[in-house]
C-alpha cells in the first residue's frame, strides 16, 4: 500500500507561481512513476474520468508533460520516489483545479504516463485557484 498526500495549493493571481508537494509513504518500489493530475471545476461531476494528466516522472528520471503544462510546469522528485513537487509558473485562470498526485508501482510507456487508468494510488488533492 502506498499513501500520497498533496500540499501547497492556494490562491494566486494570473501570471503568478505556485509549487505543489506530494509526500509518498508506505511500501515504495524501485521502479515507479509519479504523476500530477488535475480536475477542473467544470468537470467535477466526472471525477476520475474528468482528471487531466499534467506531468509525470518515473524512476528513470524521464518526464512527460501535457501540452498545456509544457514550458510552464516542472515536475521534480527525490531519488527514492518518496516526494514530488510540481512547480507551476505563469499560471493562467484555466489552471484553476483540484490537483492530485498519483503513483504506479512499475514502469510505464511514454504514451500512457498521463492517463488516469495507469495509476494505482492517489492522494486526496489540493486546490489551486488562479484569479484574473
Secondary structure, 3 states (H helix, E strand, C coil): CEEEEEECCEEEECCCCEEEEEEEEECCCCCCEEEEEEECHHHHHHHHHHCEEEEEEECCCCEEECCCCCCCEEEEECCCCCEEEEEECCCCHHHCEEEEEEEECCCCCHHHCCCHHHCCEECCCEEEEEEC
